[in-house]
Amino acid sequence: MEEKTIKCGKCGKEKPESEGHYVLEGTTFCCEKCCGNPEDKKHDENANMCEFC
């Protein structure tokens, strides 16, 4: 069974759902490369924080 891929809202690349997170109250998918992990406390301290935050 192949994993579902979703287009990242920031870079526009198709990524497996497991390689990213839903942001904006679950309305937009963003890959970890672009947005990091929003559940990680370091995400908020990151100077390159995702534009969705």
C-alpha positions in Angstrom: 0.0 0.0 0.0 1.5 3.3 -1.1 1.5 6.3 1.3 -0.7 9.2 0.4 1.2 12.3 -0.9 0.1 15.8 -0.5 1.4 19.1 -2.0 3.2 21.3 0.4 1.6 24.7 0.8 5.0 26.5 0.9 7.4 24.7 -1.6 4.7 23.1 -3.8 6.4 19.7 -3.8 4.5 16.5 -3.4 5.5 14.9 -0.1 4.3 11.8 1.8 1.8 12.8 4.5 4.2 11.4 7.2 6.9 14.0 6.2 4.9 17.0 7.2 2.1 18.5 9.3 -1.1 20.3 8.8 -1.0 24.0 9.8 -3.6 26.8 9.9 -6.0 24.7 12.0 -5.6 21.7 9.6 -6.4 23.5 6.4 -2.9 23.5 4.8 -0.2 20.9 4.6 3.5 21.9 5.1 6.5 19.6 4.8 9.0 19.4 7.7 11.8 20.8 5.4 9.8 24.1 5.0 8.0 24.3 8.3 9.9 22.1 10.7 7.8 20.3 13.4 5.3 22.6 15.0 5.1 20.2 18.0 8.8 20.8 18.7 9.5 23.6 21.1 12.5 24.7 18.9 10.0 25.5 16.1 8.9 28.7 17.8 12.6 29.8 18.4 13.6 29.2 14.8 14.5 32.4 12.9 13.3 30.7 9.7 9.9 29.8 11.1 7.3 28.9 8.6 5.1 31.7 7.2 2.0 30.0 8.4 2.9 30.8 12.0 
